[in-house]
């Protein structure tokens, strides 16, 4: 059974409410910014912040590729065998996702990341592969049973120009906006509309991944500070 996420969280002595927003299933060509405005215009309050999953953004940009159309290279098949799979998802542990990591990041960087990962495993350190490979690699999502169809049979790449997307959203809805890559093991802020807001704080506020992209259909949400 999926773990129930708390609605509220305390970070750095301040209390925040996380409000997931139920939406349609987004697809390539959708007008993401105007759709977000429609979903949030009656919900947002002064002082709120908005966040959206990187997968939702990427799907509207045509960055979701059906598994059956992917022909992994021999190198991708080889390297994927050495990637540690985690409860958070497949990551690059299948040839199809590794194939796109090589395309997105370049062969040399992925080979360097693989070497770093091997060294890390030898000395009991995890995560070195993704540190070297970078956010383009870590934001690639593979198909999982817990993903809403049809994307449970897709590889989804990281979004293009996430800072630009976050800024466009913020300009439309009037509050700071963030494109986030959050899972149950941690996360990153891929795009931010306001550089003055500390990304590390946003990650802490969202660290338990309050969104749900299976039957919950909540790929976006609002962060609201609660008065103590």
N, C-alpha and C positions, 0 to 999 in steps of 0.2 A: 504493500500500500504506500502511495506517495506521502512523504512527510508534509504535514500541514505547516505552512509558513506563517509566522507571526505578522500581524498587520503593522505593528509599531516596532521601532528599534531605537536604542540609545547609542549615540556616537559622540565622543569627546564632550560628554556632559550635557548634550542636547538631545531632545527627543524628536523623532520624525515618524510621520505616518506614510506608508507606501500604499498607493491606490492603483492597483492594476486595472487596465481598461480592456474590456472585451470588445473585439473587433471582428470584421470579416476576415477571410483568408486572403491575404495580399498576394498579388501575382504581378508578373512583368507588365509594365505599361500603366499600372495604377498611378493616379496622381496623389502620391504619398502626402505631400505637404497639405493639400486641401482636404484630404481625407482626415488627417490628424486634426486639423482645425474643426472639422465637423464633429469629431469624437470628443474634443476637449472644451469647446467654446462655452458650454454650460457647466463645466466642472472646475475650471481653473480659478484660483484666487490669487490675490496679490501675495508675493513671496514664494509661490510655488516654483518647482522645477519639474521639467518633463524629461523622461528617458524612454528610449526605444531600443529594442534588440537589434543587433547588427544583422541578424538573419532576415528580419522583416524588411529592412532597408535593402539588403542585397537582392532579395526576391523581386522587388519592384524594379531593380536595375538589370534584370536578366542574368543574374549571377548564380542562378540555380540550374544545375545540369542533371538530367535524368541519368541514372546509373547505366542503363542499357546503351547509352550513346557514348560512353567513355571507354577508350581502349588504352589501358595503362601501359607505360613503357616497361621494359625489362628491369631498368634501374628502380622504378617505383615498386615493382613487385618484390624486388630484393630488399630494399630498405624498409618497406612497411612491416616486414617480419620482425624487425628489431624494436618497433615502437611499443612502449608500454601502454596497454589499454587501461582506462580508469573508469570508475562508476559514472563519471560525468559524460562519457560518450566515447565514440570510436576514435575521434581525432584523426591522426594520420596513420592509424594502424591497419588500414586496408589499402590495396594498390590504387584504387580510384582517387582517394583523397591525397595520397602521397604524390600521385601523378600531377595533381594541380599545385601542390606545394612546390614541386620542381619548376613548373611553368611560372608560378607567381614570384618565386624568390630567386630562381636561377640554380643551375646544377651545382656550381661551386659552393654556394652558401649552404645548400642542403647537405652536401657531402661534409662540409665543415661542421654543421650542426650534428650530423650523425656521429662524427668522430668525437665531438664534445659529449654527446649523449653516452657513447660507449665508455669514455673515461669516467663520466659521472657515475654510471652504474657500477663500475669497477671499485669505486671508492664510497659507494653508498649514497650518492647524491642524485636527487631526482630533478627533472625539469630542465637540464642543461640544453637538451636538443631545442626546446622551444625558445629558450633565452637567446640562443645564437641564431636560430631561424627567423625570429622576430614575429611581430603581430600578424603579418600577412599569412604566415603558416598556422599560427595558433587559432586564427579566426575561421579556418576552414572547418566546416561541419559535415560529417558523414551521416548516412541514413541510420535512424534508430527506431525501434518500435514505439517509442514515446513521442515521436514527432507527428504533428498533424498531417494527414494525407493532403496532397500527394507528395509532400516533401519527405515522407518516410522512405522514399525511393530515390532521393536526390542527393547530390553533393552540392553544398551551398558555400560559395566563396565569400571572403570578406567584402564589405561594401566599398564602392569607389568613392573617393573624396568625402570621407565621413565628417570632416570639419565643415566642409561646405554644406553638406546636408543638414547638420545640426544648426548652422547659422540660418539657413532658409526656413527651417521649422521655427526657430526662435523669432525670427522677424515676423512670421505669420501669426503665431499664437501669443507673443508678447511676454514670454518667460524664458529663462535659460533652458537650453535643450542639450541632451547628451545622447550619443549613439554608443551603446554599451555591449560588451561581450562578457556576460556574467554566467557562470555555471556554479554548481555546488562545491567546486574546489577553489574558486577564486574568480578574478575577472580583471578586465581592462576597460578603460574609457578610450574608444577609438576616435570619437569625434566630440568636440565641445564647442558651444557657441560663445562661451565666456571664459577666456583664459584666466580670469581673476579667481575663479572658483577652483579650489583644490581638487584635482581628480582623485587623489587618494581618499579624500573624505567621501566622495560619491561612491567609490568602490566599497568602503566600509558600510555605508548606508544600505547598499544593495547586496552585501556579501553572501546572504543566504538565498539569493536569486528569487525574488518575490514574483517574478513573471512565470507564466505557464504557456507553452506553445503546443500542448497536446489538446485534450478536450476543453481545457480552460479557455483557449483562444485569447490570451492576454499578452500580446507582444509589446505592449507599451504601458506606461504608467506615469503617475504623478508622485513627486516627493513633496511633502508638506511638513514644515516645522510646527511642532506642537508647543504651545506656551507652557512653561513649567509652572 
